[in-house]
Amino acid sequence: MNALVSLHDAVFRLIEKAGDWVMPLLARFVFASTLLLYYWNSGLTKLGDGILGLFSPSIGAYSQIFPKQLEAVGYDVSQFGMFHWAVVMAGTYAEFILPLLLVLGLATRISALGMIGFVVVQSLTDVYGHHATDAKTLGVMFDRLPDAVILDQRLFWVFVLVYLVIKGGGAVSLDTVLRKRVAGDVTA
């Protein structure tokens, strides 16, 4: 029996050690394969026309981020101030930059924290701004239905991101390359 326990422990020690290397890479892969294009496409809907659209958000951007306020001003974006523009532009740029940083494994922990904040704000905007309060969309935790967009799906998104906050980008990331380069410069 001791031999079986020793074998079990040895095998799972190896798996655990491999997991330290594989799991951050796998978490970034899961994010890239499921959410990278989701966020980039969402960001594209917020840009205005042409090259100047990088600095001039579309009305869709305002309607996604400030739905109630936009309705209150009769969908006249010119009534919004610099604050609204800055929030829309920051959110738009975040949809491009944070996912890219995560996939590359650059500033992984900070990028994952930023994405968690983004998902929370996105969810609150969906609930309070877009009135996504029906049970099918909002969901109920610990029910038998795992398909609600907000509580069920986004819980999995946040889990992947929390994992990256805790573990970082892993061995195969730009964070590790830069850390090794800095450590090499310090010892030289």
C-alpha positions as a Markdown table, in Angstrom:
| # | Residue | x | y | z |
|---|---|---|---|---|
| 1 | Met | 0.0 | 0.0 | 0.0 |
| 2 | Asn | 2.9 | 2.4 | 0.8 |
| 3 | Ala | 4.3 | 1.8 | -2.7 |
| 4 | Leu | 1.0 | 2.7 | -4.3 |
| 5 | Val | 0.7 | 5.9 | -2.2 |
| 6 | Ser | 4.3 | 6.8 | -3.1 |
| 7 | Leu | 3.7 | 6.2 | -6.8 |
| 8 | His | 0.5 | 8.4 | -6.6 |
| 9 | Asp | 2.4 | 11.2 | -4.8 |
| 10 | Ala | 5.3 | 11.0 | -7.3 |
| 11 | Val | 3.1 | 11.1 | -10.3 |
| 12 | Phe | 1.0 | 14.0 | -9.0 |
| 13 | Arg | 4.0 | 15.9 | -7.9 |
| 14 | Leu | 5.2 | 15.8 | -11.5 |
| 15 | Ile | 1.8 | 16.9 | -12.8 |
| 16 | Glu | 1.7 | 19.7 | -10.3 |
| 17 | Lys | 5.1 | 20.9 | -11.3 |
| 18 | Ala | 4.1 | 20.7 | -15.0 |
| 19 | Gly | 0.9 | 22.6 | -14.1 |
| 20 | Asp | 2.9 | 25.5 | -12.8 |
| 21 | Trp | 4.3 | 25.8 | -16.3 |
| 22 | Val | 1.3 | 24.8 | -18.4 |
| 23 | Met | -1.7 | 26.3 | -16.5 |
| 24 | Pro | -0.9 | 30.1 | -17.0 |
| 25 | Leu | -0.2 | 29.4 | -20.7 |
| 26 | Leu | -3.5 | 27.4 | -20.9 |
| 27 | Ala | -5.4 | 30.2 | -19.2 |
| 28 | Arg | -4.1 | 32.7 | -21.7 |
| 29 | Phe | -4.9 | 30.4 | -24.5 |
| 30 | Val | -8.5 | 30.0 | -23.2 |
| 31 | Phe | -8.8 | 33.7 | -23.0 |
| 32 | Ala | -7.4 | 34.2 | -26.5 |
| 33 | Ser | -9.6 | 31.6 | -28.1 |
| 34 | Thr | -12.8 | 32.7 | -26.4 |
| 35 | Leu | -12.6 | 36.4 | -25.5 |
| 36 | Leu | -9.9 | 38.1 | -27.6 |
| 37 | Leu | -12.0 | 38.6 | -30.7 |
| 38 | Tyr | -15.1 | 39.2 | -28.7 |
| 39 | Tyr | -13.5 | 42.3 | -27.1 |
| 40 | Trp | -11.7 | 43.4 | -30.2 |
| 41 | Asn | -15.0 | 43.3 | -32.2 |
| 42 | Ser | -16.8 | 45.1 | -29.5 |
| 43 | Gly | -14.0 | 47.8 | -29.5 |
| 44 | Leu | -14.4 | 48.1 | -33.3 |
| 45 | Thr | -18.1 | 49.0 | -32.9 |
| 46 | Lys | -17.1 | 51.9 | -30.8 |
| 47 | Leu | -14.7 | 53.6 | -33.2 |
| 48 | Gly | -15.9 | 56.3 | -35.5 |
| 49 | Asp | -15.3 | 56.4 | -39.3 |
| 50 | Gly | -11.8 | 56.7 | -40.8 |
| 51 | Ile | -8.5 | 57.1 | -39.1 |
| 52 | Leu | -9.9 | 60.0 | -37.0 |
| 53 | Gly | -12.4 | 57.4 | -35.6 |
| 54 | Leu | -9.6 | 56.4 | -33.3 |
| 55 | Phe | -10.3 | 59.7 | -31.4 |
| 56 | Ser | -14.0 | 60.2 | -32.3 |
| 57 | Pro | -16.2 | 57.4 | -31.0 |
| 58 | Ser | -19.3 | 56.3 | -32.7 |
| 59 | Ile | -22.8 | 56.9 | -31.3 |
| 60 | Gly | -22.8 | 53.2 | -30.7 |
| 61 | Ala | -20.0 | 53.6 | -28.2 |
| 62 | Tyr | -22.0 | 56.1 | -26.2 |
| 63 | Ser | -25.1 | 53.9 | -26.4 |
| 64 | Gln | -23.2 | 50.9 | -25.1 |
| 65 | Ile | -21.5 | 52.7 | -22.2 |
| 66 | Phe | -24.0 | 55.4 | -21.3 |
| 67 | Pro | -27.4 | 54.1 | -22.5 |
| 68 | Lys | -29.6 | 55.9 | -20.1 |
| 69 | Gln | -27.8 | 59.2 | -20.4 |
| 70 | Leu | -27.8 | 59.1 | -24.2 |
| 71 | Glu | -31.5 | 58.5 | -24.2 |
| 72 | Ala | -32.0 | 61.4 | -21.8 |
| 73 | Val | -30.3 | 63.8 | -24.2 |
| 74 | Gly | -32.3 | 62.6 | -27.1 |
| 75 | Tyr | -29.4 | 60.7 | -28.6 |
| 76 | Asp | -27.5 | 63.9 | -29.2 |
| 77 | Val | -23.9 | 63.1 | -28.4 |
| 78 | Ser | -22.9 | 66.8 | -28.7 |
| 79 | Gln | -24.6 | 67.3 | -25.3 |
| 80 | Phe | -22.0 | 65.0 | -23.6 |
| 81 | Gly | -18.9 | 66.5 | -22.2 |
| 82 | Met | -15.2 | 65.7 | -22.0 |
| 83 | Phe | -15.8 | 63.2 | -19.1 |
| 84 | His | -18.1 | 61.0 | -21.3 |
| 85 | Trp | -15.7 | 61.2 | -24.2 |
| 86 | Ala | -12.8 | 60.2 | -22.0 |
| 87 | Val | -14.7 | 57.2 | -20.4 |
| 88 | Val | -15.8 | 56.0 | -23.9 |
| 89 | Met | -12.3 | 56.3 | -25.3 |
| 90 | Ala | -10.7 | 54.6 | -22.3 |
| 91 | Gly | -13.1 | 51.8 | -22.5 |
| 92 | Thr | -12.6 | 51.4 | -26.2 |
| 93 | Tyr | -8.8 | 51.4 | -26.0 |
| 94 | Ala | -9.0 | 49.0 | -23.0 |
| 95 | Glu | -11.0 | 46.5 | -25.2 |
| 96 | Phe | -8.0 | 46.4 | -27.6 |
| 97 | Ile | -5.0 | 46.8 | -25.3 |
| 98 | Leu | -5.8 | 44.7 | -22.2 |
| 99 | Pro | -6.7 | 41.5 | -24.2 |
| 100 | Leu | -3.6 | 41.9 | -26.3 |
| 101 | Leu | -1.4 | 42.2 | -23.2 |
| 102 | Leu | -3.0 | 39.1 | -21.7 |
| 103 | Val | -2.4 | 37.0 | -24.8 |
| 104 | Leu | 1.2 | 38.2 | -25.0 |
| 105 | Gly | 1.7 | 37.6 | -21.3 |
| 106 | Leu | 2.9 | 41.2 | -20.8 |
| 107 | Ala | 1.9 | 42.9 | -17.6 |
| 108 | Thr | -0.3 | 39.9 | -17.2 |
| 109 | Arg | -1.4 | 40.4 | -13.6 |
| 110 | Ile | -2.2 | 44.1 | -14.0 |
| 111 | Ser | -3.9 | 43.4 | -17.4 |
| 112 | Ala | -6.0 | 40.6 | -15.8 |
| 113 | Leu | -7.0 | 42.9 | -12.9 |
| 114 | Gly | -8.0 | 45.6 | -15.5 |
| 115 | Met | -10.1 | 43.0 | -17.4 |
| 116 | Ile | -11.8 | 41.9 | -14.2 |
| 117 | Gly | -12.7 | 45.5 | -13.6 |
| 118 | Phe | -13.9 | 45.8 | -17.2 |
| 119 | Val | -16.1 | 42.7 | -16.9 |
| 120 | Val | -17.6 | 44.0 | -13.7 |
| 121 | Val | -18.4 | 47.4 | -15.3 |
| 122 | Gln | -19.7 | 45.7 | -18.4 |
| 123 | Ser | -22.0 | 43.5 | -16.3 |
| 124 | Leu | -23.3 | 46.4 | -14.2 |
| 125 | Thr | -23.9 | 48.4 | -17.4 |
| 126 | Asp | -25.8 | 45.5 | -18.9 |
| 127 | Val | -28.0 | 45.2 | -15.7 |
| 128 | Tyr | -28.5 | 48.8 | -14.8 |
| 129 | Gly | -28.0 | 50.6 | -18.2 |
| 130 | His | -29.5 | 48.1 | -20.6 |
| 131 | His | -32.0 | 46.5 | -18.1 |
| 132 | Ala | -30.7 | 42.9 | -18.6 |
| 133 | Thr | -32.6 | 41.7 | -15.5 |
| 134 | Asp | -34.6 | 38.8 | -16.9 |
| 135 | Ala | -33.7 | 35.5 | -15.3 |
| 136 | Lys | -32.5 | 34.0 | -18.7 |
| 137 | Thr | -29.9 | 36.8 | -19.2 |
| 138 | Leu | -29.0 | 37.6 | -15.7 |
| 139 | Gly | -29.1 | 34.1 | -14.4 |
| 140 | Val | -29.2 | 32.7 | -10.9 |
| 141 | Met | -26.2 | 31.3 | -9.1 |
| 142 | Phe | -26.5 | 27.6 | -8.0 |
| 143 | Asp | -29.5 | 26.9 | -10.2 |
| 144 | Arg | -29.5 | 24.0 | -12.6 |
| 145 | Leu | -29.2 | 26.2 | -15.7 |
| 146 | Pro | -25.6 | 27.1 | -16.7 |
| 147 | Asp | -26.3 | 29.3 | -19.7 |
| 148 | Ala | -27.1 | 32.8 | -18.4 |
| 149 | Val | -24.9 | 35.4 | -20.0 |
| 150 | Ile | -24.1 | 37.5 | -17.0 |
| 151 | Leu | -23.7 | 35.4 | -13.8 |
| 152 | Asp | -22.8 | 32.1 | -15.4 |
| 153 | Gln | -20.6 | 33.0 | -18.4 |
| 154 | Arg | -18.9 | 35.9 | -16.8 |
| 155 | Leu | -18.1 | 33.9 | -13.7 |
| 156 | Phe | -16.0 | 31.6 | -15.9 |
| 157 | Trp | -14.4 | 34.6 | -17.6 |
| 158 | Val | -13.5 | 36.1 | -14.2 |
| 159 | Phe | -12.2 | 32.8 | -12.9 |
| 160 | Val | -9.6 | 32.6 | -15.8 |
| 161 | Leu | -8.6 | 36.2 | -15.1 |
| 162 | Val | -8.3 | 35.7 | -11.3 |
| 163 | Tyr | -6.1 | 32.7 | -12.1 |
| 164 | Leu | -3.8 | 35.0 | -14.1 |
| 165 | Val | -3.8 | 37.6 | -11.4 |
| 166 | Ile | -2.6 | 34.9 | -8.9 |
| 167 | Lys | -0.2 | 33.0 | -11.2 |
| 168 | Gly | 0.9 | 35.6 | -13.7 |
| 169 | Gly | 1.7 | 34.9 | -17.3 |
| 170 | Gly | 3.8 | 31.8 | -16.7 |
| 171 | Ala | 7.0 | 30.5 | -18.1 |
| 172 | Val | 6.0 | 31.2 | -21.7 |
| 173 | Ser | 5.2 | 34.9 | -21.5 |
| 174 | Leu | 6.8 | 38.2 | -22.2 |
| 175 | Asp | 6.8 | 38.9 | -18.5 |
| 176 | Thr | 9.2 | 36.0 | -18.0 |
| 177 | Val | 11.4 | 37.0 | -20.9 |
| 178 | Leu | 11.7 | 40.6 | -19.5 |
| 179 | Arg | 12.2 | 39.3 | -15.9 |
| 180 | Lys | 15.1 | 37.1 | -17.1 |
| 181 | Arg | 16.6 | 39.9 | -19.1 |
| 182 | Val | 16.4 | 42.3 | -16.1 |
| 183 | Ala | 17.8 | 39.6 | -13.8 |
| 184 | Gly | 20.6 | 39.1 | -16.3 |
| 185 | Asp | 21.4 | 42.8 | -16.4 |
| 186 | Val | 21.4 | 43.0 | -12.6 |
| 187 | Thr | 23.9 | 40.1 | -12.2 |
| 188 | Ala | 26.2 | 41.4 | -15.0 |
